[in-house]
């Protein structure tokens, strides 16, 4: 069965809508095209051996929070005295 490509497809990593017409980051796996919002999402997809389970809104929030904490407090986290 042929893949039906819409005007926008969700990025398989972050679920952000990506315009398929002239998309910059596209990969083909197992006969299916995947469209990515950024090179980082495409690279993460390529690192995975199989299909990537997309993170939900909560998972993306926790990733951003962890990065902000690491930037603020360092890799060991905040120190409680």
N, C-alpha and C positions, 0 to 999 in steps of 0.2 A: 504494500500500500504506500503510495506517495505521501510525503510529508506536506501538510497544508501550512504554508507560511503566511502569517497575518502581517498587517502593516507594522505592528509592534509585537514583540515577543519578550517575555520576561527573561532577564539575565538568570542563568541557572544557579548562580552563587548568591546574589543579593535580592533577586526578584524585581529589580528596577526595570521598568519598561524600556526597551531598546528599539529604535526605528530600524526596520530591517532593510529598507531601501538605502543602499550605500553604507551599510554598517562597516565600521573600521575593524572590529574584532569579531571574527567568525571562525569557528572550528567545526569540523565534521568528525563525528564519532559514530561508529556502527550504522552508517548510512543516514544519520540525522544531523541537521545543521543546528548549531547552538550559537546564539548571538550574545555578546557581552557588552556591558556598559563601559568597561575600562580594561586596560591591560592587566591590572592586578587580579581582577576576577578571572580573566582568561588564563593567566599563569597558575592560579590556584586550581582551576578546573583541569589543566594539563598535568599538574602534580599528582592528582588523584588517579588511581588505577581504574576506577569504575565511575559510575555516575555519582555526582555530588548531591547530597541531600541539602537542599537550600535551608539557610537559617531563617527563622522567623524574625519578626520585629524585635521580640524580646532578646533573642540570641545576638542580633546585631548591636542592640543597645548595650548588652553586657560586654561585648568585645570592645566597643568604644570606651566604656567605663574602665575596663582593665587597662587599656592603653593610656588613658588620662591619669589613672592612679600610678602607673609605672613611670610616667613622665614626671609627675609631681613628687613621688616618694622614692623612686628607684625600684630596682627589681625585687628587693626584700620586702617592700610594702611599708606602711606607716608604723612607727614605733610608739607603743603606748607606755607611758611612764607613770 
